[in-house]
Amino acid sequence: MGRKTVASDSGAQVGLPFREQEAATEKTVKAPGTSHPSASPRAIQDALLPEGLQAVQWSVEYQSVEELQDALIKRLGQNSLETRRRYSQSILKWFFPDGIDGVLPRVWRAYADEAIINDLLRYSYLFQEALMGACVADALFPLEIGLVIPPSYFDKFLTDFLRETPPEKTRERLKINLKRLGFLERAKGKPDRLASVAPQKTSFLILLHHLFAPRSVRTVELRNLFANPFWKYLGYKTEDAVRSLLRGADAAKAVGKYIVADQLEQVTTCFTFEELLERKVKL
């Protein structure tokens, strides 16, 4: 492959997920505040990751999101037709914002790896659902794995986010979904604890290229990479864990180069997102 001109990430902004873009740049705890914009109170829907996985796998059989939605209404396992209709709408919103030939279907065709797709489903859901994403990136991220999290911690987060006392259903659904996403350990008669999420390294590599190098090879300063919470949504707990992954990607020639020198810390890709999928690059 001929060497491509490398673009800088300086001044660029991170756009929506799964759309082409030029991206940039036994303890208890006290509840944090949140810098997230205020949101209107609403019920939190179930995080439909198993159904999302099915939808991504089935999507290769259809030509449009309309066809896929009709298929989901027919093929999902819930008894209620109304539930299947509601679930199909949520699945398309969370996991197919870029259409039937979007990132998730393309990654499935390239890798056919359920573990990778589950990581990307988690990322996409957390990006689309601002309340859940803020909980993971702002409230849970600073906490140590295994830490006991009292109910008051979540209540404080929700009150700050919603700007009013959350309804009981919202409080409980938040914790149910965090368990489904893998971030929370819950057992009857025991306190909730922060769980360890173990993402696939290739999932990070895919999102790195999708978000920061969709159409051209890019040089990305790590301060801009860390400003995007995608790595927190995947489940990484420290910036050093990301640095370690990038060193491994550099050694495996999955990226062009990873540089740390004086005040300079940056990664340069060697593929575009499309090329990454075509070559089925893995870590």
C-alpha positions as CSV (number, residue, x, y, z in Angstrom):
1,M,0.0,0.0,0.0
2,G,1.3,3.4,-0.9
3,R,2.0,5.8,1.9
4,K,-0.8,8.3,2.5
5,T,-0.5,11.9,3.5
6,V,-1.1,12.1,7.2
7,A,-3.6,14.6,8.5
8,S,-3.4,16.3,11.9
9,D,-6.3,16.2,14.4
10,S,-5.7,19.8,15.4
11,G,-8.8,21.8,15.7
12,A,-11.1,19.0,14.7
13,Q,-14.2,17.9,16.6
14,V,-15.5,14.5,17.3
15,G,-18.9,13.9,15.7
16,L,-21.7,11.4,16.1
17,P,-21.0,7.7,16.5
18,F,-21.1,5.4,13.4
19,R,-21.1,8.2,10.9
20,E,-18.1,9.1,8.9
21,Q,-16.3,12.1,10.3
22,E,-13.1,13.9,10.8
23,A,-12.5,13.4,14.5
24,A,-10.3,15.4,16.9
25,T,-8.9,16.4,18.9
26,E,-15.3,-2.9,51.3
27,K,-15.4,1.0,50.9
28,T,-18.2,3.3,50.0
29,V,-17.9,6.6,48.1
30,K,-19.3,10.1,48.1
31,A,-21.4,11.0,45.1
32,P,-19.9,13.3,42.4
33,G,-21.5,16.2,40.7
34,T,-22.0,16.0,37.0
35,S,-21.0,18.5,34.2
36,H,-23.5,16.9,31.8
37,P,-26.2,19.2,30.4
38,S,-29.6,18.9,32.1
39,A,-32.1,16.4,30.7
40,S,-35.8,15.9,31.0
41,P,-36.9,13.1,33.3
42,R,-37.9,10.0,31.5
43,A,-38.1,6.3,31.9
44,I,-34.9,4.4,31.0
45,Q,-35.5,1.6,28.5
46,D,-34.0,-1.8,28.8
47,A,-30.5,-2.1,27.3
48,L,-31.2,-4.5,24.5
49,L,-27.7,-5.9,23.9
50,P,-28.7,-9.5,23.1
51,E,-31.4,-8.3,20.8
52,G,-29.0,-5.8,19.3
53,L,-26.6,-8.6,18.5
54,Q,-29.3,-10.6,16.8
55,A,-30.3,-7.5,14.8
56,V,-26.7,-6.9,13.6
57,Q,-26.4,-10.6,12.6
58,W,-29.7,-10.5,10.8
59,S,-29.0,-7.2,9.1
60,V,-26.9,-8.8,6.4
61,E,-30.1,-10.4,5.0
62,Y,-31.9,-7.1,4.4
63,Q,-31.5,-4.1,2.1
64,S,-32.9,-1.3,4.2
65,V,-33.6,-0.4,7.8
66,E,-37.3,-0.6,7.0
67,E,-36.9,-4.2,6.0
68,L,-34.9,-4.9,9.1
69,Q,-37.5,-3.3,11.3
70,D,-40.2,-5.5,9.8
71,A,-38.0,-8.5,10.4
72,L,-37.3,-7.6,14.0
73,I,-41.0,-7.2,14.7
74,K,-41.6,-10.7,13.3
75,R,-38.4,-12.5,14.6
76,L,-37.8,-11.1,18.1
77,G,-38.7,-13.5,20.9
78,Q,-41.0,-11.4,23.0
79,N,-44.7,-12.5,23.1
80,S,-46.2,-9.0,22.9
81,L,-46.4,-7.5,19.4
82,E,-46.3,-4.0,21.0
83,T,-43.1,-4.9,22.9
84,R,-41.5,-6.2,19.7
85,R,-42.4,-2.9,17.9
86,R,-41.0,-0.8,20.7
87,Y,-37.8,-2.9,20.9
88,S,-37.3,-2.7,17.1
89,Q,-37.5,1.1,17.3
90,S,-34.9,1.3,20.1
91,I,-32.6,-1.2,18.4
92,L,-32.6,0.9,15.2
93,K,-32.0,4.1,17.1
94,W,-29.1,2.8,19.2
95,F,-27.4,0.4,16.8
96,F,-28.2,1.5,13.3
97,P,-28.1,5.4,13.4
98,D,-26.1,5.2,10.1
99,G,-28.4,2.8,8.3
100,I,-28.4,-0.8,7.2
101,D,-24.8,-0.6,5.9
102,G,-23.5,1.2,8.9
103,V,-20.5,0.5,11.1
104,L,-22.0,-2.4,13.1
105,P,-23.1,-4.5,10.1
106,R,-19.8,-3.7,8.3
107,V,-17.8,-4.8,11.3
108,W,-19.9,-8.0,11.6
109,R,-19.3,-8.8,7.9
110,A,-15.5,-8.2,8.3
111,Y,-14.9,-10.0,11.7
112,A,-18.0,-12.2,12.5
113,D,-16.9,-11.9,16.1
114,E,-19.7,-11.6,18.7
115,A,-17.3,-10.3,21.4
116,I,-16.3,-7.4,19.2
117,I,-19.9,-6.6,18.3
118,N,-21.0,-6.7,22.0
119,D,-18.3,-4.1,22.8
120,L,-19.5,-1.9,19.9
121,L,-23.1,-2.4,21.0
122,R,-22.2,-1.2,24.5
123,Y,-20.4,1.8,23.1
124,S,-23.2,2.8,20.7
125,Y,-25.9,2.4,23.4
126,L,-24.0,4.6,25.9
127,F,-23.3,7.2,23.3
128,Q,-27.0,7.4,22.2
129,E,-28.3,7.3,25.8
130,A,-26.9,10.4,27.4
131,L,-27.9,9.6,31.0
132,M,-26.4,6.1,30.9
133,G,-23.3,7.3,29.1
134,A,-22.8,10.0,31.7
135,C,-23.2,7.5,34.5
136,V,-20.5,5.3,33.1
137,A,-18.0,8.0,32.1
138,D,-18.6,10.5,35.0
139,A,-19.9,8.6,38.0
140,L,-18.4,5.1,37.6
141,F,-15.2,5.7,35.9
142,P,-13.3,7.3,38.9
143,L,-14.2,4.3,41.2
144,E,-12.1,1.3,41.9
145,I,-13.2,-2.1,40.6
146,G,-14.9,-4.1,43.4
147,L,-16.0,-1.0,45.3
148,V,-19.3,-1.1,47.1
149,I,-21.6,1.5,45.6
150,P,-24.5,2.6,47.9
151,P,-27.9,3.5,46.5
152,S,-27.3,7.2,47.5
153,Y,-24.5,7.4,45.0
154,F,-26.7,6.7,42.1
155,D,-29.5,8.8,43.6
156,K,-27.1,11.8,43.8
157,F,-26.0,11.3,40.2
158,L,-29.5,11.1,38.9
159,T,-30.6,14.1,40.8
160,D,-27.7,16.2,39.5
161,F,-28.3,14.9,35.9
162,L,-32.1,15.3,35.9
163,R,-32.2,18.4,38.1
164,E,-34.9,16.8,40.2
165,T,-35.5,13.8,42.3
166,P,-35.6,10.7,40.1
167,P,-38.6,8.4,40.1
168,E,-38.0,5.0,41.7
169,K,-38.4,3.2,38.3
170,T,-35.6,5.3,36.8
171,R,-33.3,4.6,39.8
172,E,-33.8,0.8,39.6
173,R,-33.6,0.6,35.8
174,L,-30.3,2.5,35.8
175,K,-28.8,-0.2,38.0
176,I,-30.4,-3.0,36.0
177,N,-28.9,-1.7,32.8
178,L,-25.5,-1.1,34.3
179,K,-25.5,-4.8,35.2
180,R,-26.6,-5.8,31.7
181,L,-23.8,-3.7,30.3
182,G,-21.3,-5.4,32.6
183,F,-20.4,-2.5,34.8
184,L,-22.2,-3.5,38.0
185,E,-22.3,-6.7,40.1
186,R,-25.7,-7.2,41.7
187,A,-26.9,-10.1,43.8
188,K,-29.9,-10.5,46.1
189,G,-29.1,-9.5,49.7
190,K,-25.7,-8.1,48.7
191,P,-24.5,-4.6,48.0
192,D,-23.9,-3.4,44.4
193,R,-20.3,-3.5,43.4
194,L,-18.4,-2.0,40.5
195,A,-17.5,-4.8,38.0
196,S,-14.6,-5.2,35.7
197,V,-15.4,-5.0,32.0
198,A,-12.9,-6.7,29.7
199,P,-13.2,-5.3,26.1
200,Q,-11.5,-6.8,23.1
201,K,-8.4,-4.9,22.0
202,T,-9.6,-5.0,18.5
203,S,-12.8,-3.2,19.5
204,F,-10.7,-0.2,20.6
205,L,-8.7,-0.4,17.3
206,I,-12.0,-0.3,15.3
207,L,-13.4,2.7,17.1
208,L,-10.0,4.5,17.0
209,H,-10.1,4.3,13.2
210,H,-13.8,4.9,12.9
211,L,-13.8,8.0,15.0
212,F,-10.4,9.5,14.2
213,A,-9.4,8.1,10.7
214,P,-12.6,7.4,8.8
215,R,-11.3,8.5,5.4
216,S,-7.6,9.2,5.7
217,V,-4.6,8.3,7.8
218,R,-4.5,10.6,10.8
219,T,-2.2,11.7,13.6
220,V,-4.1,12.0,16.8
221,E,-2.8,13.7,20.0
222,L,-3.7,11.5,23.0
223,R,-5.2,14.4,24.8
224,N,-7.8,14.6,22.1
225,L,-8.3,10.8,22.1
226,F,-8.8,10.8,25.9
227,A,-11.3,13.7,25.6
228,N,-13.7,11.3,23.7
229,P,-15.3,8.9,26.2
230,F,-15.4,6.0,23.8
231,W,-12.7,4.2,25.6
232,K,-14.5,4.5,28.9
233,Y,-17.7,3.1,27.3
234,L,-15.7,0.1,26.2
235,G,-14.6,-0.5,29.8
236,Y,-11.0,0.8,30.1
237,K,-10.3,2.2,33.5
238,T,-7.1,4.2,33.1
239,E,-5.3,6.2,30.4
240,D,-2.3,4.0,31.0
241,A,-4.3,1.0,30.0
242,V,-5.0,2.7,26.7
243,R,-1.3,3.7,26.3
244,S,-0.3,0.0,26.9
245,L,-2.8,-1.0,24.2
246,L,-1.3,1.5,21.7
247,R,2.2,0.3,22.4
248,G,1.0,-3.2,21.6
249,A,-0.7,-2.0,18.4
250,D,2.5,-0.2,17.4
251,A,4.6,-3.4,17.9
252,A,2.0,-5.4,15.9
253,K,2.1,-2.8,13.1
254,A,-1.7,-2.2,13.6
255,V,-1.0,1.5,13.8
256,G,1.7,3.6,12.0
257,K,3.5,4.8,15.1
258,Y,2.9,5.7,18.7
259,I,5.2,8.4,20.0
260,V,5.9,9.7,23.5
261,A,8.6,12.4,23.6
262,D,8.9,15.3,26.0
263,Q,5.4,16.9,25.8
264,L,4.5,15.1,22.6
265,E,2.2,12.1,22.9
266,Q,0.4,11.0,19.7
267,V,-0.6,8.0,17.6
268,T,-0.6,7.9,13.8
269,T,-2.8,5.4,12.0
270,C,-1.5,3.5,9.0
271,F,-5.0,2.5,7.7
272,T,-8.2,4.2,7.0
273,F,-11.3,2.7,8.7
274,E,-12.3,1.0,5.4
275,E,-8.8,-0.5,5.0
276,L,-8.8,-1.7,8.5
277,L,-12.0,-3.7,7.8
278,E,-10.8,-4.9,4.5
279,R,-7.7,-6.3,6.0
280,K,-9.5,-7.6,9.1
281,V,-6.8,-6.2,11.3
282,K,-6.9,-7.6,14.9
283,L,-5.0,-7.3,18.1
